[in-house]
Amino acid sequence: MWRSVFAFSALTLFGAGLTGCALNKFEQREAWRDQTEQACNAKRLVETTEFVTPSKEISGPGVCGMLQPYRVTRLGKGTVALKQRVTLACPALTEAEAWLADTIQPAANLYFGQPVAEINAGTYACRGRNNQAGAKLSEHSFGNAVDIMSFKLADGYVITVKGGWRGTEAEQAFLREVFLGACARFSTVLAPGSNVFHYDHIHVDLARHDPRGLRRICQPLIKFVPQLGTDAAARATARPRPPERLPAPPQAPIDVEEDDPYGVTPMSARQPARPPASQLAHAPAPVRAPAPPTAYAAAPRAPLARPPAPRVAAALPPEDFALEPLSLAAPGLSEPIY
């Protein structure tokens, strides 16, 4: 009986270990992975430097690993630091370097007037997709994927994917340029809005979704017109960075009817009260000289009537403004970026 208990416990622990590592024990390593990695290394597409160094082969657990991993501390020939050291295979590292050169840096100069100085990224991890136990292995398990969480500019300003995707206009435009540039290079690109697992980072990989590797996944679908070119070469900025958002212009004076549309306050209460007629000051009547004697009898003169009190005219708005309705929309704002 004790033997049965020990055997059952051993099998339980072994199964829990596989589940904890999120490994699918029935998955096999596809042949194209080693073939593309060997071809990339044969073409010497990765330039080894003090920041990009080859390491020994990673084999396992399971089918995880890569033939020739590279440990990377900086990208862009040392110009862009990585917040933590990453491990990538040759194909993914080559595309990441090209993505940085032809999209990320031009977009940063376009929208912020300065380059990216540091990237917070994650790469190799032997685990299932979306960290789900028993799921198909993620491309991270083969050094074939990169997760980007944030970018730090040369002046220290940090653009996070989580906050910037719906952040300022410049942050939104920059991240969408980066996103579309990745879709032109990688076979899988997932950004915030694609699913619940990618709300805070941009995932890119070189997975094969069909036997020939022609199918691409680029999600979510966005409404955005890129300002950078679509070629694979390094691109200059298309136009200067957009001006800062200006404050709303001052509004025209509000008409009285717009100010009190329901007539709660009488119109007379809006004007200063007039003093009674008895308190109005009048200029003294001029003293007339006695008329010279005449041969004709003068008709009796009627008494002079008191001049009427001057009327106070209400201030009316100009005619061109009175006919123009007051705009309630915020002026100067363009269509939102989706």
QUILIN-V358444 format. One record per run of one state. SS is the DSSP state (@ for helix, = for strand, . for the rest). FROM is the first residue (numbers start at 1). TO is the last residue. Records with the same first field share a line. If there is no record, write none. Layout:
SS->FROM-TO, FROM-TO
//
This chain:
.->1-1, 21-30, 43-51, 55-57, 60-64, 67-69, 76-79, 89-89, 113-115, 123-127, 132-136, 138-138, 143-144, 154-157, 165-168, 184-187, 191-195, 199-201, 206-216, 220-255, 260-266, 271-276, 280-318, 323-338
@->2-20, 31-42, 90-112, 129-131, 139-142, 161-164, 169-183, 196-198, 256-259, 267-270, 277-279, 319-322
=->52-54, 58-59, 65-66, 70-75, 80-88, 116-122, 128-128, 137-137, 145-153, 158-160, 188-190, 202-205, 217-219
//
